[in-house]
Amino acid sequence: MTSDGLGRYDSDPLAGDWRAASQRAVPEVLAERDLVVELPSALSGGNSGGNSGANGTADNAGGFVGAVVRVDAGNVHLEDRRGLVRVFPLGAGFLVDGEPVVLVAPLAPLCASTPSSPSTLSSPSTLSTPSTLSTLSSPSSGSVLTPSLPSTLVPGRARTASGSFAVPDARARVARASRIWVEGRHDAELVEQVWGDDLRVEGVVVEQLEGADHLAQRLAEFVPGPGRRVGVLLDHWVEGSKESRLAADALARVDARHVLVVGHPFIDIWQAVRPAAVGITAWPEVPRGEDWKTGICRALGWPHASIADRAAAWRRIRGAVHGFADLEPVLLGRVEQLIDFVTADA
């Protein structure tokens, strides 16, 4: 060993940026039309966010593979081989020919072609806080990535309010034994308004729980099993909430392999409607202890003293919803996840 401490090395092996030697530069690639892009399952939502059934099937073991059809507002629209279009933020995390890339906007704006029908809509993004397809999807405690969802018009085939391709002259399918449960009437009405066409084609019935407190009893009565799945959508799905505790307790009493409980982070389904759609900048904060819907109406200057006033407020909010682009992406992802779950065990 020499006195300078370098031993058999000619120079200090730890000198300089030694970490960079093991790091690989990820190239930037322009998101040009028809470029085939792959997202690993962790970024596309994996089995929790992958679409299947009427809306397509996720490729690559839960990931998503699609061709670029549009770039706008910092997002890239990818269409898979079944016609399903999903929206993701530009940036890192994509693969091209199996190699990692950073997807960037092309020099010239890449927009959809001129529409042939004013009623056709692009498909929604299902990107939200990742969770695995399990009997109990973890509540999100962090912020949710919310890419813009413009009402992009796509020529050719008509689309439903949820953004999926419409099935011309489709007859409603005989109802499956599997069910989707939501907490209350407003939840059920909003799901029907946006996903009703898809649900009728798939034969999926949406039922009201009348509150998460009834989940354990309803599951015990329903007896989930093969061909009798239950997908449950709960409000206020955050760590430590009453809803998350009730769900965990209910699942412990049944065969949880046939039940999927997910939720959105909002106190009420009203908040799942984008404020801009309603003509406000944001949903007001309601002081603790005040009835939430009454507080919302009061803060917005709407009539709020009676049940009739609050019912009128909900009609006003619902009337502002014309399709998936008027809803928050976190709700879109969760409803599609439930539809996939209850239709996968036909």
N, C-alpha and C positions, 0 to 999 in steps of 0.2 A: 504494500500500500504506500503510495507516494505521500509526501507531506502535505500536498495541496488538497488531499481528500478526494481526488477524482478517481483514484484507483485505475482500473483498466480503460476508463473512458477518456477520450481525448478532450472532452469538454463536459460541462455540467449537464447531465441528461434532463434535469428539471428546470434548466434555464429557459427563458422565453415562454411562449404560449404552447406548452406541451400538450394541453388538452385538444388543441385544434387539429393535431395529427390524426386523432380518431374521429373527428367530425367531418361529415360529408356535406358539401355545399348542395343545397336543393335548388334546382334550376326553376326559373320562372317560365311559365308557358301561357301564351295568349289563349283565352277562352273563345276560340273561333268556332263558328257554326259547324256542326257535325263532328267536332272533336269528341272522341269517346273517352269518358272519364269514369274512374272507379272510386268509390268511397268505401273504406273498410267499415266493418260493422259497428265499431265503436263510435265512428263519426256520423254514420247515417242513422243511428238509433238502434242498430242491431235488430234483434228480434222484437224489441219493444216498439220500434218505430217503423220497421219494414212493413210495406203494404202487401197484402196478398188477397186472394179471392177476386172480387170484382174489380179491385183497383190495381191488380198486378202483383207479382211476387218478387220479393227482394232476391237479387242474385248474390253469388259469391258468399255463401254461408252466412247470410244475414246482412251483407253489405248492399250497395246500390250501384248499378252500372247504367250509365245513360249517355246520350249524345247531347252536346250543347245545342239548345234551340234559341236561347235568349240570354242577354246580359243586361241588367239594369239595376240602378240604385245600390250598387255594391253586391249584387246577388247574381248567381248563375242558375239558369233553369235547365235541368237535365231531363231528357225523355228516354225512358227505357224501351226495350223492344216490344212491349205490350201497349205502349202509348201512354203510360203513366208519367206525368211531369211532376218533378219535385224541385224545390227551391232551396239553395244553400248559399251561405256567404262565400264570396271569393276569398282566396288566401291559401294557407297551407292545409295539408291533410288529404289532398287528392293524389290519385295514382294515374299515370298515363303509361300504358304498356307495362304495367307492373312496377314502375319506378315512381318514387315520391316527387311531387312537383308542387310549386306554388302557383295557383291559378290566378291570373290577372286579367283585367278587362282589355279587350282589343282596342286598337287605336281608334277605330271608327265604331260608333255605337251599334250593337247587335240587337236589333229589335225584331219582333214577330212581324210576319207579313200582314198586309191589309186584310182584315177579316171579311169573310163572306156572309157571316150572320152575326147580328148584334148581340145575340144571346149566348154565344159560345164563350166559355171561360177556360183559362188555364187551370191546371190542377194545383192544389195547395201544397205548401211545405208541411212536412211532418217533423221538421227539425225542432227539437225542444230539449229540455234537460234529459240526458240519456238515462234510461233505466232498463234493466233486463226484463225479459218476458218471464215473469215468475208469478206466483200466486199473490204476491203483494209488491206492487211497484213502489220503489222508495220515493217518499215525498221529496220534492226539491226544496232545499233550504237556501239556494243561491239564486242569482238572477237568471232569467230565461232569455236565451238568444232569440230575438224577434226580427227575422228578416222581413223586409217589406213584401207585401203580397198584393201587388196591383191587380186590378181586374183585367189581366192580360187576355186579349182576344186572339184566338187561334182559329184559322180557317178550317173548313172541312166539317168534321164531325161535331155535333152539338154536345155540350157538356151539361151536367147537372149542377145544382147550386153548390154541391160539395167539390166540384171541379173534375169529377170522374167523367169518362165518356158515357153519354146517354145511350141506352139500349132502345132503339126505335120500336114502338108498338109492343113493348115488353109487358107481359101480364104478371101480376103479383104472384109470387111463389107461395105455395102453402107454407104456413108458419113452421119454423123449426121448433124443436123442443127447447133449444138453447135460447137464452134471453139476455137483454141488456137492461140493467136497472140504473135509474137515475134518482136523485134525491126528491125532486118535487115536480110540480106541474110546469113551471117555467123552464126547467131543464129539459123536460120531455118535449115541450113545444118548440124549443130552439133546435134540438136535435132533429125533430121531424121536419122543421122548416128547411134545414140545410142538407140533411142526409136522407130525407124521406124516400126519394127515388131509389137510392142505393139499397136502403133497408128493404123496400118492397121486392126488389129484384132478388135479394139474398134471402128473403123470407125471415127477417129478423124482427122481433117484436120488442119495443121499448116499453118498460113498465116503471111506475113510480114506487119508490120506497117510502115516501112520506117521511124522510129523515133517516140519517145514518143510524139512529138508535134502534131501528127495526131490522138492521141487516142480519144480525145473528138469528133472530127468529125466522126471518124469511128464508135464509139459507137452510135452516133445519127443516123447514116445511117443504122446500123445493127438492132437497136431496140431490145435489149435483153429482154427475157421473158421466161416463162415456156417452156422447151424444146429447148430454144435458148440461152444457156449460153455462156459466153465468159470468157476464162481464159487468162490473160495477163502476160507475162514475160518481165520485164524491167531490163536494165542495171543500175548500180550505184544506187542501192536501199538502200540509207542511209538517216538518218534523215536530213531534210532540203535541200535535193537535188532537182534539177529542176524536175527530174522524179517523185519524190513523190508529189510535188506540182501540176504537170500536172495531175497526177492520181486522186488526191483528187478533182480537178476541174471537170474532166471528169465524175467522179462518181456522182457528185451532179446534173448532168443533165439527168440521166437515172434511170431506176429501178435497183438500185445497188444490189438488192438481187440476181440478176442473173449474176453478174460480180464479178470475183475474180482477183485482181491485186496483184502480188507478184514480187519479184525480187531477184537478187544477188548483192553483194556489189562491184563487180568488175567494173572498168571503161569500159571494153569491154569484150565480151565473150571469147576472146583469153585467158584471165587470168583464166578462169574457167577450163582450161586444166592444170593439175598438171605440175609444172616445170620439175619434174623428167622424165615425159613421153617425154618431148621435148628435154631432155638432158641438162638442165640448172639447176642451183641451186635455182634461184628465178627469177621472172619477174622484169626487170629493172624499175627503177623510171624514168619517163619522165618529163622533166622540163615543168612547166606551160607555156602555149602559143605555145608549139610545138605539131603538129599533133601526136596523141598518137601512132598510128600504125607505122608511119614513125620513131618516136623516138625509139620504141621498136626494129625495124629492125636495125636501126643505132647502138644502144647500143649492140646488139648481133652480130654485124659485118656482118649482112646479107645485100644484095642489097636492097636499099630503095628509090631510086630516083624517081621511076615511079609507076603508078598504077599497072602495070604488076609485078613489084618487090614485091609489097605488096600482090598481089594476090598469087604469088608464095610462099610467107611466110605463108599465111593462109593454102595453100595446104600442106605445110610442117608440120604445127601444126596439122591440121586435120589428116594427115597421121600417126601421133603418137598416135592417139586415137583408141584403139582396143576394148574398152568396158568401163563400168561404173567406173572401178578402175582407169582409167586415168583422171577422172574428179574430181573436188572438191566436197565434200559432200553437201555443201550448194546449189549447182546447182542441184544435184540429187534430194534433198528433194523438191525443188521448182517445178521442172518439174513434178514429180510424184503427187504433190499436185494439180497441174493444171489438169492433166489427171483424177484424182479422181473427181475433181469438175465438169468437163464438161461431164463426163460419169454417174454421180449420178442422173441426171435428165432426164432419158431416156424416 
